[in-house]
Amino acid sequence: MRSLPLTFCAALVAGTIALPASAAPADPKTDEPRDEKRSGTVSVTPSRVSPDGEVELRVDVCGKGRSARGNSEAFTSEARFAPADGKGLVAHARIRSDAAPDDYEIWVTCEDGHGRATGTVTVVRHSRPSPVAPVRAGGGGTALLAEQAAADEGPGTRHTVIGLGLGAVAAVAVALRSVRRRRTAAH
């Protein structure tokens, strides 16, 4: 993904070195300011985002331009810039839900076509929140108390012994009652 910009930069450097000084323009100034190509950078907030997340983009390269358009392979659609508090232009863009974790270049072109800006957004893996139990909600904190009580109490050895003892008492009571019925029936 980065090899294409590197190729263009290498070609530009090679062409600049090979260009003789006499072939360079004598006067770099132009009479018409509209011919000037402004360039700048795109401010991306947050710079690291998960797929299906949203980023805010800001540029100040468009001068008095009222709008601009931005694109990236990571965006679901074209970002449309509008004026923002006298501090350049701002837009919001959504990251594709199927965007692979990587660095993606952003290109912005001013509406007058004389300003351009570039930037980078980093797409990271989904950071899905994992649920935490129990949910601490309602009852003014009773969920916390219930959690502690459930952890402290529970069927343990003490409860097993008590249960067996009560079962033995019940078995003896049933046996004695059966014996008593037989004796009263025999008389």
KEPA-949270 format. One record per residue (C-alpha): residue in three letters; z, y, x; residue number from 0. Coordinates in Angstrom, 3 decimals. Example, Ala and Ser with C-alpha at 12.3 -4.5 7.8 and 13.67 -1.06 7.14 Angstrom:
% KEPA-949270
R  code         z         y         x  pos
R   Ala     7.800    -4.500    12.300    0
R   Ser     7.140    -1.060    13.670    1
This chain:
% KEPA-949270
R  code         z         y         x  pos
R   Met     0.000     0.000     0.000    0
R   Arg     0.673     2.356     2.911    1
R   Ser    -2.311     1.290     4.982    2
R   Leu    -4.761     3.533     3.090    3
R   Pro    -2.898     6.816     3.830    4
R   Leu    -2.394     5.729     7.443    5
R   Thr    -6.131     5.050     7.771    6
R   Phe    -6.982     8.524     6.471    7
R   Cys    -4.452    10.174     8.802    8
R   Ala    -5.817     8.257    11.790    9
R   Ala    -9.395     9.274    10.891   10
R   Leu    -8.338    12.936    10.539   11
R   Val    -6.589    12.919    13.932   12
R   Ala    -9.564    11.239    15.583   13
R   Gly   -11.962    13.773    14.032   14
R   Thr    -9.795    16.715    15.105   15
R   Ile    -9.650    15.477    18.688   16
R   Ala   -13.385    14.813    18.804   17
R   Leu   -14.304    18.213    17.263   18
R   Pro   -15.215    20.729    19.985   19
R   Ala   -13.394    24.057    19.919   20
R   Ser   -16.687    25.918    19.383   21
R   Ala   -17.229    24.076    16.086   22
R   Ala   -13.926    25.337    14.672   23
R   Pro   -14.226    28.251    12.250   24
R   Ala   -13.839    31.655    13.881   25
R   Asp   -11.792    33.195    11.048   26
R   Pro    -9.521    30.851     9.136   27
R   Lys    -8.791    33.549     6.509   28
R   Thr   -10.796    33.556     3.320   29
R   Asp   -11.558    36.551     1.149   30
R   Glu   -10.823    34.663    -2.045   31
R   Pro    -7.282    33.351    -2.459   32
R   Arg    -8.463    30.793    -5.077   33
R   Asp   -10.108    28.780    -2.264   34
R   Glu    -6.718    28.198    -0.685   35
R   Lys    -5.407    24.645    -1.102   36
R   Arg    -1.631    24.614    -1.342   37
R   Ser     0.278    21.453    -0.572   38
R   Gly     3.880    20.486    -1.034   39
R   Thr     6.245    17.716    -1.883   40
R   Val     7.490    16.199    -5.123   41
R   Ser    11.257    16.130    -5.569   42
R   Val    12.221    12.837    -7.273   43
R   Thr    15.634    12.337    -8.927   44
R   Pro    16.890     9.637    -8.592   45
R   Ser    14.813     8.529    -5.637   46
R   Arg    15.821     4.860    -6.161   47
R   Val    15.375     3.490    -9.681   48
R   Ser    15.183     0.124   -11.465   49
R   Pro    12.124    -0.933   -13.455   50
R   Asp    12.052     0.656   -16.919   51
R   Gly    14.194     3.526   -15.602   52
R   Glu    13.339     7.225   -15.788   53
R   Val    12.944     9.784   -13.000   54
R   Glu    12.773    13.571   -12.974   55
R   Leu     9.976    15.110   -10.917   56
R   Arg     9.939    18.720    -9.630   57
R   Val     7.261    20.668    -7.785   58
R   Asp     7.020    24.306    -6.725   59
R   Val     3.569    24.210    -5.134   60
R   Cys     1.663    25.343    -8.227   61
R   Gly     2.656    28.995    -7.879   62
R   Lys     2.236    30.702   -11.235   63
R   Gly     0.514    27.633   -12.649   64
R   Arg     1.811    26.695   -16.042   65
R   Ser     1.289    22.949   -15.765   66
R   Ala     0.408    20.024   -13.537   67
R   Arg    -0.202    16.306   -13.821   68
R   Gly     1.348    13.516   -11.801   69
R   Asn     0.439     9.885   -11.296   70
R   Ser     1.816     6.841    -9.550   71
R   Glu     1.246     3.112    -9.697   72
R   Ala     4.908     2.838   -10.711   73
R   Phe     4.614     5.063   -13.839   74
R   Thr     3.925     3.776   -17.338   75
R   Ser     1.756     6.857   -18.015   76
R   Glu     0.705    10.178   -16.535   77
R   Ala     3.546    12.672   -15.997   78
R   Arg     2.836    16.116   -17.478   79
R   Phe     4.624    19.004   -15.817   80
R   Ala     5.868    22.145   -17.590   81
R   Pro     7.711    25.278   -16.346   82
R   Ala    11.390    24.797   -15.562   83
R   Asp    13.854    27.706   -15.351   84
R   Gly    11.592    29.738   -13.056   85
R   Lys    12.020    27.111   -10.330   86
R   Gly     8.605    25.489   -10.400   87
R   Leu     7.507    22.723   -12.743   88
R   Val     9.364    19.668   -14.018   89
R   Ala     8.348    16.379   -15.637   90
R   His     9.946    13.074   -16.581   91
R   Ala     8.305     9.721   -15.898   92
R   Arg     9.241     6.182   -16.910   93
R   Ile     8.929     3.357   -14.378   94
R   Arg     6.930     0.300   -15.501   95
R   Ser     9.138    -2.602   -16.567   96
R   Asp     7.047    -4.966   -14.423   97
R   Ala     7.100    -2.756   -11.292   98
R   Ala     7.897    -4.812    -8.200   99
R   Pro    10.588    -3.515    -5.821  100
R   Asp     8.736    -1.282    -3.329  101
R   Asp     8.027     2.334    -2.354  102
R   Tyr     5.412     3.977    -4.590  103
R   Glu     3.536     7.172    -3.776  104
R   Ile     3.372     9.983    -6.344  105
R   Trp     0.430    12.416    -6.528  106
R   Val     0.653    15.741    -8.376  107
R   Thr    -2.284    18.098    -9.010  108
R   Cys    -1.806    21.644   -10.333  109
R   Glu    -3.791    22.659   -13.424  110
R   Asp    -5.875    25.133   -11.417  111
R   Gly    -6.807    22.352    -8.977  112
R   His    -5.705    24.411    -5.970  113
R   Gly    -2.302    22.878    -5.405  114
R   Arg    -1.313    19.331    -4.611  115
R   Ala     1.976    17.624    -3.872  116
R   Thr     3.014    14.125    -2.901  117
R   Gly     6.258    12.227    -2.965  118
R   Thr     7.731     8.753    -3.040  119
R   Val     9.861     6.815    -5.495  120
R   Thr    11.597     3.565    -4.544  121
R   Val    11.773     0.853    -7.200  122
R   Val    14.731    -1.499    -6.700  123
R   Arg    15.700    -4.773    -8.366  124
R   His    17.264    -4.692   -11.809  125
R   Ser    20.965    -4.134   -11.637  126
R   Arg    21.986    -5.682   -14.924  127
R   Pro    25.586    -5.084   -15.858  128
R   Ser    27.636    -8.223   -16.231  129
R   Pro    30.058    -8.413   -19.152  130
R   Val    33.752    -8.307   -18.439  131
R   Ala    36.115   -10.159   -20.791  132
R   Pro    38.202    -9.396   -22.678  133
R   Val    36.863    -6.139   -24.034  134
R   Arg    39.600    -3.557   -23.846  135
R   Ala    39.065    -1.974   -27.229  136
R   Gly    41.075    -1.058   -30.278  137
R   Gly    44.723    -1.362   -31.094  138
R   Gly    45.824     1.152   -28.492  139
R   Gly    45.793    -1.359   -25.670  140
R   Thr    46.778    -4.474   -27.577  141
R   Ala    43.801    -6.295   -26.118  142
R   Leu    45.369    -5.945   -22.679  143
R   Leu    48.726    -7.214   -23.945  144
R   Ala    47.075   -10.137   -25.756  145
R   Glu    45.212   -11.066   -22.592  146
R   Gln    48.432   -11.090   -20.563  147
R   Ala    50.335   -13.058   -23.247  148
R   Ala    47.541   -15.648   -23.436  149
R   Ala    47.594   -16.029   -19.669  150
R   Asp    51.404   -16.367   -19.572  151
R   Glu    51.707   -18.769   -22.496  152
R   Gly    49.791   -21.889   -23.092  153
R   Pro    50.299   -25.595   -23.375  154
R   Gly    52.089   -26.596   -20.231  155
R   Thr    54.555   -29.336   -19.240  156
R   Arg    57.370   -27.725   -21.189  157
R   His    55.305   -27.681   -24.383  158
R   Thr    54.237   -31.293   -23.871  159
R   Val    57.839   -32.494   -23.524  160
R   Ile    58.914   -30.560   -26.626  161
R   Gly    55.976   -32.005   -28.603  162
R   Leu    56.750   -35.563   -27.531  163
R   Gly    60.439   -35.096   -28.397  164
R   Leu    59.612   -33.784   -31.888  165
R   Gly    57.167   -36.667   -32.392  166
R   Ala    59.860   -39.191   -31.411  167
R   Val    62.366   -37.618   -33.807  168
R   Ala    59.789   -37.755   -36.628  169
R   Ala    58.998   -41.423   -35.844  170
R   Val    62.710   -42.332   -35.899  171
R   Ala    63.171   -40.445   -39.199  172
R   Val    60.243   -42.324   -40.804  173
R   Ala    61.578   -45.668   -39.507  174
R   Leu    65.105   -45.017   -40.822  175
R   Arg    63.759   -43.987   -44.207  176
R   Ser    61.635   -47.144   -44.398  177
R   Val    64.654   -49.290   -43.562  178
R   Arg    66.767   -47.481   -46.166  179
R   Arg    64.099   -48.066   -48.868  180
R   Arg    63.995   -51.783   -48.113  181
R   Arg    67.781   -52.100   -48.366  182
R   Thr    67.935   -50.254   -51.688  183
R   Ala    65.045   -52.328   -53.069  184
R   Ala    66.797   -55.601   -52.040  185
R   His    69.970   -54.771   -53.927  186
